[in-house]
Amino acid sequence: MILFIDTHDELITVALKNNDELFIKTKESEYSHSIYTMPLIESLFKENNLDVKDLKKIIVVNGPGSFTGIRIGLSIAKTMAYALNIDINTISSLTAYLISNDNGKKRKAVIEDNKGYYISVMDESNNIIVPEYYSEEDNENYDLVDKKLDVEKIIEYCKNMKSENSHHVNANYVKKIEVEHDK
């Protein structure tokens, strides 16, 4: 069984993939992730008569996005992965958008803030061809994907990734990208 956690934006998305079944819960949080995320996860298990001990992997979105939201999602994922001694993988919000909007073409994902754009581009075969970067302008001339998540596609994309050490899982903070850009 795989647990998916996304807290990078106002919409919290948690999901459980158990064999061929996918259970998803979402909640508009108005950035109150600390109030809603764990109860959403708990209710997913309880409502579907599933046991947390059956988890084999956690996939968590690590940003860019809401600073506090990302910290909450990562803290929950890291703690559960460590406590249960299970695999953990991160996926960036930009990659998650690109995977979710697989249209068979080169495409870009963009997250805008008040100073610029966070951009990544993926090719037809779902390979990242322009790694995430920050720019004051959106110069990439590719189809722009919607900011929607297809949890099934994301889980499938991450299924065979090498597990990360839960102690070394880090956030992809917006400000970190901005600082690297300003060097």
N, C-alpha and C positions, 0 to 999 in steps of 0.2 A: 504494500500500500504506500502511496506517495502523497505527501502533504504539500500543497502550494500556498505560499503566503505573498501577498502584494500589498504594501502599505505606502507606496511611493507618492500617492496622490490622495485627493479627498475621498475617493472610492476605495474602500478596503475590499479586497477579494481574497477569499480563502477557499480552498478546494481539496477534496480527497479523491484520489483515483484508486479504486479498489477493483482489481481485475479489469472487467470491461465497463464498470460503472463509474460515473463521474458525478460527484456531489459538490455543488458550488453554493457559496453564500457571499453576498455583497452587502455593503452598508456604506451609505454616504455619511461620512464622519464629521464633516466640518472641522477636520484636523483634530479630532478627539480620539485618535487611534488607541491611546492607552486605555480608554474606557471600553472600546468595542472589540478589539482584535482577539483577545483570549476568549471572551464569551462566544464569539462567532466560531472559533475553532472547537471549543468544547461542545457547542450545540451541534456542529457537524458530526462529531463522533456519536453523541448521544442519540440524535434523531435517526441515525442510520445504523444503530446498534453495532458500532465498530469500536474496537479497543485500540487505544494509543500504542499498546505494546506490539501491535501488528505492523506498525510503521516500519518501512525499510529505507525511506529516503525523504528528505525535505528539499524543496526548491523554493528559494526566496529571491524576490526582486531586491536588488541592492542599490538602486538609483540610476541616474540622478532623479531627484525629486525632493519631496518634503524632508527637511533635515530630521525633524523629530519623528515623523512617520517611518522613515527608513530605519532609524535607530531602534524603534519599537519592534518592527518586523524582524530585523536581524537579531535583536536580543532574544526574542521568542524562539526563532529558528535555531540559533546557536545553542541556547540552553537545552532545547528539546533534543537536538542532535547529540549533544554531549551526554546528557542524562540517559538517553536510550541507546547510545553507542551506535548510531546509524549514520548513513551517508547524508551529506549536505552539499548542495550546489547553489551558486548564485547565478542570476541572469540580470543584465541591466534592463532598465525600463525601455530604453531605445531598442535593444535587441528583441525584447518581448513584443513590442509594437511591430517590429519588422517581421518576426515569425508569425504573428497573429494575422498579418495582412499579406501573406504569401500570395502574390498574384502572377507568379511566373515571369516577372520582369525585375530589372534593377529598380530599387526603390529606396527612399530615405525616410527616416523618422526624425522628427524635430520636436524638441521641448524648448519653449521660449521663456525667457525671464525678462526682467526689466532692463537688462543691459545687452542681451544678445540671444544666441541660439546654441543649443546642444544638439549636435547632428551626428548621425551615423548612416551608412549606406550599405545595403546588402544586394548581392547579385541574384540571378535567377535560380541558382543552386543553393541558396541560403548561406552563402559565405559572406562574411563581413569584408567589404572591399574598401570602405573608408571607416576606419575605427573612430570611436567617439572623440569628438573635439568640440571646443567652444569657439564661437566666432561672433563678432558684432554684426555680421551679415550672413544671410543664408545664400551661399553661392552654389550649392549643389543642385544641378539641373536634372533631377530625377523625379519620378512620381512620388508624391507625399502620401504616406500612409495615415490612416485614421488612428486616433488614440483610443483604441479598443483592444481588449485582450481576448484571445482565444486560448483558454487554459489547456484544452486538449492538445493543441498544436505546440504550446510551450512545453508541456510535460513530455511529449514525444521528442521534441528537439533536445531536451535535457536528459532524456532517459539513459543514454550511454556515455554521458560526460563522466570524466574521472572525478571521484569524490574529492572535496576540499577538506582540509583540516578545520574543524569547527573553531579552533582558537585563532586561525589565520583568516577567517572570513571577515572582509572589510566592506564598509560602505563606499559607494561611488558618489560622494557628496558633490552637489552642484558647485559649492564654493571651491572645492579642491580642483575641479576642472578649470574654474575661472582663474585661480591662482596660478596654475600651470600655464594657462594661456598668457597671463600678464608677465611672465618671466622674460 
